[in-house]
Each structure stands twice: as C-alpha cells, then as structure tokens.
Amino acid sequence: MNELVDVPSPSRPHKGLLFAAAIHSIFGVYSDMQSVALNYLQAPLKPFLNQSFFDHYNIALNKEDFAWLWSMTATCNYVGM
C-alpha cells in the first residue's frame, strides 16, 4: 500500500511545460506580426480588390461591402486557406 510515487524534482520543470513554453514563445507573436502586415496591406490592396470584384461580378464595392470583403480575406489568411 505504501508505494513510492515518481515525483519530478521541484528544481526541474516538466518536459511538457518546457515544450509548451517553447512553442508559445516561438509562434505566439506570429498572429500579431500577421495582423500588422495585413493591416498595412489594406491600403494598396483596396483598389486591386475593388477592381477585381468589379471585373468578375460587375459590382462596384461601397465602403461596407469592402469592409466585409476585407474581413473575409483576412479571416481566410489567418485560418490558412
């Protein structure tokens, strides 16, 4: 009944904790960098997207429609589609 339990030493963190900390520190800022880059691209891509949408669907985008199109573009970019 009195079995010894293998308890990790308090001076050494668990390997899973080290792995999780490394992954979060490497990739944690990726979304911030991607968001900043995508926000800077909005101004030069706006005329291109508007013209492309007009060429394909013969509809000129107003401000609200462009905001919707840009949010869908950004969402697809974040998801990785």
Secondary structure, DSSP 8 states (H G I E B T S, - for coil): ---------TTS--HHHHHHHHHHHHHTTHHHHHHHHHHHHHHHHHHHHHHHHHHHHS----HHHHHHHHHHHHHHHHHT-
